[in-house]
Amino acid sequence: MLFSSASSFPDYLLAGYVALCWFAGFVVVPAVTVVRLRRRCPALQGQEATRIVLGRAVEGDGKRRLLTRLPLNQVLQVELNRKTLVLPRLPREWDGLTVLHLSDLHFFGTPSREFFAQALDRCAEWQPDVVALSGDYVDSLAHHDWLPLLARLTAREVKLAILGNHDLWYEPEQVRARLREMGYHTPRNAWETVQVRGRPMTVVGHEGPWVRPAPDLSGCPPDVFRLCLSHTPDNMPWAKRHGIDLMLSGHVHGGQICLPVIGSLVVPSRYGRRYDSGVFAEGPTILHVSRGLGSKDPLRFLCPPEATLLVLRCPEEAR
């Protein structure tokens, strides 16, 4: 039996649906937008941004390269951000410590290898103390050959990296091995202690929910600063429960498509737009979510790719 007449749909259901759409569009969305615009993070003490436009010459040869030519698409523009964070438990010896946070490169042909080479060279000019990569490097086995680009990044103290969910589809242990060859520590749902400016730092790698079980921190020294690399910001509740001081994440790409004032529309997170990009403070944990440097789908509107240098400050020194 075919239902071809609108009259077969009960009027009260249609009216309810229209009312729900009206409420969502004219009440919920504006209310959420106002809350987002008023949101302030006390840990974020300042930020600067520089935009570099690399242009069509580096669009690459990926299957979806023509998307880069759409009007207003910012996928070939890289925002270099410098953010200053005040962290309550940061040792005095680390005041001014710089952390280069990169995420979601998604090597897939577009943008091109040259795009990433230029972007990473600009990042290297920062000469950070710590390099932290939070996953999703490759989107095909063929693009493992691009991984040596990450050797362009150097750190005065330590280089850290975890994998993302896309890496787990393309020979993850080979990705880990190549990262280690380039001098990166690669904790996989585990923790380790590294020395930074002569003091211990607990580094936690969290690749869940794709890799289980979650890291066991029962043996972690309680009085040592904890830095966690988690591919997804959805692990924020776990981080708060386990006393993480600073968590670095990516995965959600800032939503990739944003509207003026309203911001991101669809974000692949169980918390919706709550942790789409930027700095968040909850309990003992400060979270930085990167929009990522690449994307398998080369579409970005009002949401350019980014690389971020985090400058860490002690509360006493930041006054």
Secondary structure as GFF3:
##gff-version 3
##sequence-region A 1 319
A	DSSP	three_ten_helix	6	8	.	.	.	ID=ss1
A	DSSP	alpha_helix	11	23	.	.	.	ID=ss2
A	DSSP	pi_helix	24	28	.	.	.	ID=ss3
A	DSSP	alpha_helix	29	38	.	.	.	ID=ss4
A	DSSP	beta_strand	44	53	.	.	.	ID=ss5
A	DSSP	three_ten_helix	56	58	.	.	.	ID=ss6
A	DSSP	three_ten_helix	65	69	.	.	.	ID=ss7
A	DSSP	beta_strand	77	86	.	.	.	ID=ss8
A	DSSP	three_ten_helix	92	94	.	.	.	ID=ss9
A	DSSP	beta_strand	97	102	.	.	.	ID=ss10
A	DSSP	alpha_helix	113	124	.	.	.	ID=ss11
A	DSSP	beta_strand	130	133	.	.	.	ID=ss12
A	DSSP	three_ten_helix	141	152	.	.	.	ID=ss13
A	DSSP	beta_strand	158	161	.	.	.	ID=ss14
A	DSSP	three_ten_helix	167	169	.	.	.	ID=ss15
A	DSSP	alpha_helix	172	181	.	.	.	ID=ss16
A	DSSP	beta_strand	184	185	.	.	.	ID=ss17
A	DSSP	beta_strand	190	196	.	.	.	ID=ss18
A	DSSP	beta_strand	199	206	.	.	.	ID=ss19
A	DSSP	beta_strand	226	230	.	.	.	ID=ss20
A	DSSP	three_ten_helix	233	235	.	.	.	ID=ss21
A	DSSP	alpha_helix	236	241	.	.	.	ID=ss22
A	DSSP	beta_strand	246	249	.	.	.	ID=ss23
A	DSSP	three_ten_helix	253	255	.	.	.	ID=ss24
A	DSSP	beta_strand	258	259	.	.	.	ID=ss25
A	DSSP	beta_strand	263	264	.	.	.	ID=ss26
A	DSSP	beta_strand	278	282	.	.	.	ID=ss27
A	DSSP	beta_strand	285	289	.	.	.	ID=ss28
A	DSSP	beta_strand	306	313	.	.	.	ID=ss29
A	DSSP	alpha_helix	315	318	.	.	.	ID=ss30
###
